[in-house]
Amino acid sequence: MTDTPPDRLAANPNSPFYDEKLLERGVGVRFKGVDKTNVEEYCVSEGWVRLSAGKTLDRAGNPMTVKLKGTVEPYFREPETGEA
């Protein structure tokens, strides 16, 4: 695997930008310098993220999202070790 995350990635399995192996590896997203944990989809080249809006769902059962524009910096999370 490469050490750079893809330009675009989605958490929804119905999306063409969904990649299960990358999501299992752990991808974090820094948006405007702040780590976000509720990112449903991002695109670095276009400069936007889709964030889930609370626990609300649409008619299909997918989370309602808000699209925000700004600087997007994806990164791979370090694997957690069992050492303390």
Secondary structure, 3 states (H helix, E strand, C coil): CCCCCCCEEECCCCCCCECHHHHHHCEEEEECCEEECCEEEEECCCCEEEEEEEEEECCCCCEEEEEEECCEEEEECCCCCCCC
